[in-house]
């Protein structure tokens, strides 16, 4: 009688823990990507390469896009980079 509620509770706790783990991993990788992008101005030469490296860093955890994706169903194309130039153009 108690087995079903206990199993549901235990599966819920495991899924909640997994969701928190994925959230934490994503937050850390996005912070690292933002830190990388803050090292140069959007007007500087080679900023496009830096944006590509930041996308790889946010998705794979490294700038080479090697290794597994940190969070399931995440790709480099789903990462948006909003810099000063893009924000300025949006308001014009």
N, C-alpha and C positions, 0 to 999 in steps of 0.2 A: 504494500500500500504506500509506503514512503519512498520506494525506489524511484518511481516516475518523477515526483517533484524534486527529489535530490539530484537525479540525472539532469533534469531541465535546468536546475539552479547551477550545477557544475558546468554544463555547457555554456550557459549564459556568462558565467564568470570568466571562462576561458576566452570566449569571443570578445568580451569587454577588454580583457587584458591584451588581446591581439590588436584590437582597434587602437588602444592607447599606445602600444608599441609602434604601430605604423604612423600614427600622428606625431609622436616624438621624433621618429626617424625623419619624417618629411620636414618638420620644423627645423631640425638641425641642418639638413642639407640645403634648405632654402636660405637659412641664415648664412651659411658658408658661401653660397652663390651671391648673395647680396654683398657680403664682405669683399668678394672678389671684384664685383662690378664697381664698388665704391672706390677702388684703387685708381681708376682712371676716369677722366671726363668723357661724356658722350661725344664731345667734339673732337677728341683725340684720334689720331690715326691708329688703326688696328682695333678699334672698339668693336667692330663686327665679330672678329675672332674671339674677343673676350666674352661677348654675349653667347656665342656658341659654346664656349668652355663653361660658362655659368649654367647654361641649360643642361649640359652633361653632368655638371656637379650636382645640380638639383635632382636629376633623375637617377644617376648611377653612383653618385658619391665620389666621383673622380672626374678630372677634366678631359680624360681620354675617351670617354663613353665606353669603357670596357667593364665587363662584369655584369652581374644581374641588375635588374631594375629594383630600386629600393622598396617601392610600393607597387603592388599589382595594378595593372591597367594605367600606368603612368608612362608617358612618352615625352620626348624632348619637344615635340610639336605642341603639346598641351601646356607648355610653360610659357607664360607671357612675360616679357620684360618691358616695363613702362619706364622710360627715361625722360629726361627733361625735354628732349626734342619731340618725342611723340606726344607728350602731354601738351606742349605748346601748340602743336599742329591741331590737336583735337578741339581746342578752344577758339581757333581762328575761323 
